[in-house]
C-alpha cells in the first residue's frame, strides 16, 4: 500500500501553470466558467491510478445538483482525454464542496465570515501553523480569523495549505434556510 498524499490547488490568477492541478484547471476552468460553474478546488490523489477530484459551485449561487456533477464530469472527462495531461489511467470525481467546505478563495472567506473555520499554513504565522476560530473575511492577500483565544490573525492566502469550515448547527442553519450569497 502506498500513500501518495493530497495535493490541493488554491486557485490563483498566476499564468505560470507549474503544478498538475494548475495545468488541469487551465485546461477545463475557462470552459466550466462559460458553462456557469466555478472551480472551488482541484486535488490529485494517488500516483499509480490517480483520482482527480474537482469541487464546483454554480456561478448563480444555486445549490449543486447531481445533474450539475454529471454535466461537468462529462465535459471535463472529454477535455482531459483529448489533452491527455496525465499518462495512464485515472479516475474523475466531481462534487459540490459540501457544507463544511474548503475555503480556497478570498470570496469563500468573505461569504462564510462569522462561521467557525480551521486553517493550516505552510509557514508559521505568529509562531504557529494551525489555527481555529471564526472566519472574518479576506482581502486579495490575506484571510482573517478571530482565534479561539480572541486574538485576530491575518493568514497569507498564498501560504495556506488547507482551510475549511467547521460543521456546526449555525452553519447548517445558514445553508439550509437560504443559500448564502456568492
N, C-alpha and C positions, 0 to 999 in steps of 0.2 A: 504494500500500500504506500503510495507516495502522496505527500501533501504539497500542493503547489502554492497554497496561499491564495489570498484575494487581492486583486489589483482593482482599484477604484479610480474612475475618472471623475474629477471635479471639473465640470465644464468651464472652459475659459474661451477667450477670443483670440488666443495666440495662433498665428498662422503656421507655426512650426509643429507639425504632427509627428512627434517622435515616438510616443507610446502606441502600442497596438490599439488601446481604447480610443485614443485621439484619431488614429487613422480610420478606424471603423466609423466613428462619429462623423468624420469628414466625408465618408462615402454615403451614408444614409441620412445624416442630420438635416441637410437642406431639403431633401425630398419630404421627410416627415414634417418639417416645419410648413412646407407648402400644403401638405395634407391636413394641417390643423393640429399637429401634435408638438409637444416639447419633450426633448430628451432630458430626463432628470439625472440618470446615471447609466453608465455602461461599465460592466465588470466582466473580465475574462477569468474564468476559474478553471484550473487544471492545465496540464501540458499535453498529455497523450491524445486525449479526445476532449478538447476544451469546450466549455459551455460559455456561450456569450449571453449574458443577462442584460436586458435593456428594460429600464423603468421609464414609463412615459406618463405625461399628463396631457390632457386636452387643452389646447390654447384658449378655448372658450370657457374654461373653468368647470365644465360639466364632469361628472364622475366617469371614470374609465369603465367601459363595459367589456364583456368577453368579445364582442364583435370588434371593438377597437383593437384588442390584442391580436385577434385573428388577422385583421387588415394589415396592421403593422408587421406582424410576423411574416406574412406572405410577401409584402413589399421588400422588407429587409433581407429575407432569405434569397429572394431573386437577385437583389443587388449584390449581395455577398458572393453568390455563386458566379455571377458574371465577373466581378472584380477579383475574386479569389485571393483575399489578403492573408488567408491562413492555410498553410499546407495541411493536407489530410482531413479527416472527418471532424466535424464539430457539431454542437447542439445549440439551438437558439431558444431562449426563453424570453418572452415579452410579458410584462406585468405592469400593474399600477404600482406606485410607491407604497401603498398601504397607509393606514392611519398613523403608525409610528415610523413615518417615512424618513429617509435620509435627507439631510439639509446640505445640498450641494451647490446652491446658487444664492447670491445675495437676496433674490426675491423670495426664496424659501424662508430665510431667516426673518424677513420683513413680514411675510404672510403669516407666520406662526409665532410672531412676537407675543409674549405673555404665556407661552406654554413651556413646560419642562423639557430640557434637552440635555444630551451628553455629547461631549466632543473630545477628540484626541488629536493632538498636534504632532507633527514630525519633530519639531524642535521645541525645547522648553520655552514657555511664556511665563514670566514671573516665577521661574523655578519649578514649573510643573508641566506635564504633558496631558493630563486628564482633567476634564472639567465637567461639572454637573451644576445645573441651575436653570434659570429662566432665560429663554431667548429674548433679547431686547431689540433685535433687528440687525441690519447690516448696512454698510455703505459699499462702495466698489472695492475696497481693500481689506476691510475687517468685519468680522461677525462680533456682535456684542452680547455678553451674557452677564446676568447678575448671579453670582455663585451662591451656593447654599449658605455660606457664611456672611452674605450681604454685600461682599465686595464685587465691584464691576470690573470686567476684563474685556479687552479687545483682542480677538484672535485673528492673526493674519490669514485671510482666506486661502492664500497660496500654500500655507503651512498646515492646513487642516487635513489630517489623514482620513478621519471619518467623523461624522456628526449625524445625530439622528434625534428625533423626538422620542420622548418617554411616553409610553401608553398610560394615560390617566383618564379618570372619569370626565374631567374637564375637556380633554382633547376629544374624547368620544362624543360628548355632548356638542362640542363646537362643530364637529364634522358631520354629525347626523342631523342637527337642527336645520342648518342651511349650509350649502357649500361655502367655504371661505373664499373670498375674492382672490383672483390671481394677481 
